[in-house]
Amino acid sequence: MYDEVLIPTDGSESAERAAQYATVLAAAYDSTVHVLSVVDERDYDGVEREGADAGKTAAEQQANEAVDAVAALVSRERAGGDRVTTRVTVGVPSEAILAYVDEAGIDLVVMGTHGRTGVERFLIGSVAERVVRHADVPVLTVRAADRLPSWEPIERLLVPTDGSEASFAALSHAFDIAARFDALVEGLAVVDERSKTSVYTVETALEEVVGGLEATAQNATEHLAGRAREHGVDVETSVVDGIPSRTICAHAETSGADLVVLASHGRTGLAHYLLGSVAERVVRNATVPVLTVPAPVRDE
């Protein structure tokens, strides 16, 4: 499933942590690893640096940092026996990453959510968000604070679903990873508590809409469980009330999930495009890595 794995890096701690997860997956899938560093052309100012970087322009300094970042990752990847190819390029980072995905036939992008200067260059809202939003392949995002993979790096996957065909796009990825790591899949459906009172105020009508929401959630998890069993994967399911993004993040932490796998589109397609709401918030706030899978079609 993941023959070609891309690790974009800027030498940050977040990128380093992402590379560690990429190494685990690459070993499981016998993948070729691509290491890419992009010198941001928008930071070129032509001004020479001072101190240790005296005489260098911002472009030269960044180019050196990019080469160093790639070299640091490559030495470790090759030490682990992985096939590695590298590139340092100049451009707008998100655009360059997406272009490389197409050019190299990448199957999976593994990247950090924070850049070299922390909050000043918080990548969610810029590079990582744009890559997740626009990539045609799955993207695994990793925070610097995410716990390191152990000798059993993935034992439990949390797979949120809302019952839509779009949300089911993530299932094959979750099941394949679970099979390779002999991991448990937990299907989670969240009944949005805000929907219970946002439209209907008449008691009988409220009961009907709540019943419909709960039935949809139950059907969604049953569908997921059935497909998991077809793949020979151990599965359990949960249906809970709450605000979806918050509940998914909290459940991932309390359940001991090692990875959250979810699709980037929800039930109503463009009207409730989850990237920018649920999926984006999960990527931003989850305390474990998050694999977002683009849906091939959108429900209308």
Backbone hydrogen bonds, N-H to C=O, Kabsch-Sander energy under -0.5 kcal/mol:
donor,donor_aa,acceptor,acceptor_aa,energy
5,V,3,D,-0.5
5,V,32,T,-2.8
6,L,108,L,-2.9
7,I,34,H,-3.4
9,T,36,L,-2.9
16,E,12,S,-2.1
17,R,13,E,-2.4
18,A,14,S,-2.3
19,A,15,A,-2.1
20,Q,16,E,-1.4
21,Y,17,R,-1.5
22,A,18,A,-2.4
23,T,19,A,-2.3
24,V,20,Q,-1.5
25,L,21,Y,-2.2
26,A,22,A,-3.1
27,A,23,T,-2.1
28,A,24,V,-1.7
29,Y,25,L,-2.1
30,D,26,A,-1.0
31,S,26,A,-2.1
32,T,3,D,-3.0
33,V,83,R,-3.7
34,H,5,V,-3.4
35,V,85,T,-2.7
36,L,7,I,-2.1
36,L,34,H,-0.5
37,S,87,R,-2.0
39,V,37,S,-0.5
39,V,89,T,-3.4
40,D,38,V,-0.6
41,E,39,V,-0.6
41,E,91,G,-1.6
43,D,40,D,-1.7
44,Y,41,E,-1.2
49,R,53,D,-0.6
49,R,56,K,-3.6
53,D,50,E,-1.4
54,A,51,G,-1.9
55,G,49,R,-1.3
56,K,53,D,-2.0
58,A,47,V,-0.5
61,Q,57,T,-2.6
62,Q,58,A,-2.7
63,A,59,A,-2.4
64,N,60,E,-2.2
65,E,61,Q,-2.3
66,A,62,Q,-2.7
67,V,63,A,-2.3
68,D,64,N,-2.3
69,A,65,E,-2.5
70,V,66,A,-2.2
71,A,67,V,-2.5
72,A,68,D,-2.3
73,L,69,A,-1.6
74,V,70,V,-2.7
75,S,71,A,-2.1
76,R,72,A,-1.0
77,E,73,L,-2.7
78,R,74,V,-2.8
79,A,75,S,-1.2
80,G,76,R,-1.4
81,G,78,R,-1.5
82,D,77,E,-2.0
83,R,31,S,-0.7
85,T,33,V,-2.4
87,R,35,V,-1.9
89,T,37,S,-2.3
91,G,39,V,-2.4
96,A,92,V,-2.8
97,I,93,P,-2.6
98,L,94,S,-2.3
99,A,95,E,-2.4
100,Y,96,A,-2.1
101,V,97,I,-2.2
102,D,98,L,-1.7
103,E,99,A,-2.6
104,A,100,Y,-2.8
105,G,101,V,-0.6
105,G,102,D,-0.5
106,I,101,V,-2.0
107,D,4,E,-2.8
108,L,4,E,-1.4
109,V,138,P,-2.0
110,V,6,L,-2.9
111,M,109,V,-0.5
111,M,140,L,-2.6
113,T,142,V,-1.3
115,G,118,G,-0.5
115,G,121,R,-0.8
118,G,115,G,-1.4
120,E,117,T,-1.4
121,R,118,G,-1.2
122,F,119,V,-1.5
123,L,113,T,-0.9
124,I,113,T,-1.0
126,S,123,L,-2.9
129,E,123,L,-1.1
130,R,126,S,-2.4
131,V,127,V,-2.5
132,V,128,A,-2.7
133,R,129,E,-2.8
134,H,130,R,-2.2
135,A,131,V,-2.4
139,V,292,T,-2.0
140,L,109,V,-3.5
141,T,139,V,-0.6
141,T,290,V,-2.6
142,V,111,M,-2.1
146,D,143,R,-1.1
147,R,287,T,-0.5
157,L,184,L,-3.1
158,L,259,L,-2.7
159,V,157,L,-0.6
159,V,186,E,-3.2
161,T,188,L,-2.6
168,F,164,S,-1.4
169,A,166,A,-1.5
170,A,167,S,-1.1
171,L,168,F,-1.3
172,S,168,F,-0.5
174,A,170,A,-2.3
175,F,171,L,-3.0
176,D,172,S,-2.0
177,I,173,H,-2.3
178,A,174,A,-2.5
179,A,175,F,-2.4
180,R,176,D,-2.0
181,F,177,I,-1.9
182,D,178,A,-0.7
183,A,178,A,-2.5
184,L,155,E,-2.7
185,V,234,D,-2.5
186,E,157,L,-3.0
187,G,185,V,-0.6
187,G,236,E,-2.5
188,L,159,V,-2.0
189,A,238,S,-2.3
191,V,189,A,-0.6
191,V,240,V,-3.1
192,D,190,V,-0.8
193,E,242,G,-1.6
195,S,192,D,-1.4
196,K,192,D,-0.5
196,K,193,E,-0.6
197,T,194,R,-0.7
198,S,194,R,-0.8
206,L,202,V,-2.8
207,E,203,E,-2.2
208,E,204,T,-1.7
209,V,205,A,-2.3
210,V,206,L,-2.6
211,G,207,E,-2.3
212,G,208,E,-2.1
213,L,209,V,-2.3
214,E,210,V,-2.5
215,A,211,G,-2.2
216,T,212,G,-2.3
217,A,213,L,-2.2
218,Q,214,E,-2.4
219,N,215,A,-2.6
220,A,216,T,-2.2
221,T,217,A,-2.1
222,E,218,Q,-2.1
223,H,219,N,-2.4
224,L,220,A,-2.2
225,A,221,T,-2.6
226,G,222,E,-2.3
227,R,223,H,-2.2
228,A,224,L,-2.3
229,R,225,A,-2.2
230,E,226,G,-1.7
231,H,227,R,-1.2
231,H,228,A,-0.5
232,G,229,R,-1.5
233,V,228,A,-2.5
236,E,185,V,-2.1
238,S,187,G,-2.4
240,V,189,A,-2.2
242,G,191,V,-1.9
247,T,243,I,-2.9
248,I,244,P,-2.7
249,C,245,S,-2.1
250,A,246,R,-2.6
251,H,247,T,-2.8
252,A,248,I,-2.3
253,E,249,C,-1.6
254,T,250,A,-2.6
255,S,251,H,-2.4
256,G,252,A,-0.5
256,G,253,E,-0.6
257,A,252,A,-1.8
258,D,156,R,-2.9
259,L,156,R,-1.0
260,V,289,P,-2.1
261,V,158,L,-2.6
262,L,260,V,-0.5
262,L,291,L,-2.4
264,S,293,V,-1.5
269,G,266,G,-1.3
271,A,268,T,-1.7
272,H,269,G,-0.6
273,Y,270,L,-1.1
275,L,264,S,-1.0
276,G,274,L,-0.7
277,S,274,L,-2.9
280,E,274,L,-1.1
281,R,277,S,-2.2
282,V,278,V,-2.5
283,V,279,A,-2.5
284,R,280,E,-2.2
285,N,281,R,-2.3
286,A,282,V,-2.6
290,V,141,T,-2.0
291,L,260,V,-3.5
292,T,139,V,-2.5
292,T,290,V,-0.7
293,V,262,L,-2.1
299,D,266,G,-0.5
